[in-house]
Amino acid sequence: MNPFVSENITIYNTDNTKLFPLLKTKQFDLGILDPPYGIGVGKMAYLKEKNTVVVQKNGNKLNPNRNKKGYKNKDWDNEIPTYHYWRENFRISKNYMVFGANYFPELVGKPFLPPKRHQFSTFLLEHPTGWIIWDKMNGGNDFNDCELIKTSLNFKSYVLQYMWCGMMQGSRLDGTKQEGNKKLNEKRIHPTQKPTRLYELLLAKHLQNGGGIFDAGIGSGSLAEAVQNLNNLFHAQYTLVACEKETDYFNLLVKRLQGKPKQLSIKI
Ligand SMILES: C[S@@+](CC[C@H](N)C(=O)[O-])C[C@H]1O[C@@H](n2cnc3c(N)ncnc32)[C@H](O)[C@@H]1O
């Protein structure tokens, strides 16, 4: 296991089953997990789709995927994680935050689809604590309106709006508004990449004083980039241990993290 190491971040190019035995019980403050949903997303046709039309609030039609490069077909999303995955994650981290939790019987019993936007308030009433509805603000397209994040933390469930739909990405200052300068958009290198800014917001709110984080399948490395940003820009004190079994993704994320200047400059 030859890891990528940079300051407070260590990422292994390995299957998480090989890493779990090396990790101590309650070693991490928060496991931020985005496991395979078992819906074969790594091979879905939409990854090569270039004609997705989004209807904006003002009625304009946009095609956010016009210039998209296709991703390679991969098998990693064919199956949901095993009981062993959950048992080990609950052992090594004091708390968890799981994307797509609604797909996993270990967390919700019977799996269910995420709510549509008009069902958000009912969902919040029925799930009053520990849930975050990530509203992707994707206008009128066919994809899910949100992703559900379930946590073991004790807070009032809420909706977090952050635009994430092809080239329509939220701006850093206000994630509900589209970034006008597309050069500032995050480059996508993974089919289920989460926005770095989203991870920054989650960490700043739910792990305010810094702490140890674990990710059992880090994909594009957005979480690592968020940790780098918060540590470098705001002198936060996060440490991250993570792994990614696909060597293609691992190489891309290393390139992404190494290519980042240490101090971001802010243009006024
Ligand atoms: C849903 S994606 C994570 C996306 C990530 N949150 C991001 O922002 O890019 C799940 C990732 O877990 C990886 N993965 C799946 N099974 C794994 C395993 N057993 N060990 C390590 N990584 C695994 C997949 O290759 C995939 O990149």
The ligand as a Gaussian input file, in Angstrom:
#p B3LYP/6-31G(d) Opt

LIG

0 1
 C      -19.665000       7.041000      -4.773000
 S      -17.970000       7.005000      -5.141000
 C      -17.267000       8.245000      -4.108000
 C      -17.270000       9.607000      -4.739000
 C      -16.566000      10.632000      -3.877000
 N      -17.323000      10.965000      -2.692000
 C      -16.253000      11.893000      -4.658000
 O      -16.609000      13.010000      -4.208000
 O      -15.658000      11.789000      -5.716000
 C      -17.432000       5.544000      -4.367000
 C      -15.962000       5.251000      -4.593000
 O      -15.608000       4.149000      -3.752000
 C      -14.689000       3.336000      -4.443000
 N      -14.797000       1.988000      -3.858000
 C      -15.803000       1.100000      -4.020000
 N      -15.562000      -0.024000      -3.311000
 C      -14.380000       0.176000      -2.677000
 C      -13.584000      -0.632000      -1.799000
 N      -13.994000      -1.857000      -1.449000
 N      -12.426000      -0.127000      -1.341000
 C      -12.023000       1.133000      -1.702000
 N      -12.714000       1.929000      -2.550000
 C      -13.891000       1.460000      -3.028000
 C      -15.140000       3.408000      -5.895000
 O      -14.100000       3.080000      -6.803000
 C      -15.612000       4.854000      -6.023000
 O      -14.597000       5.675000      -6.523000

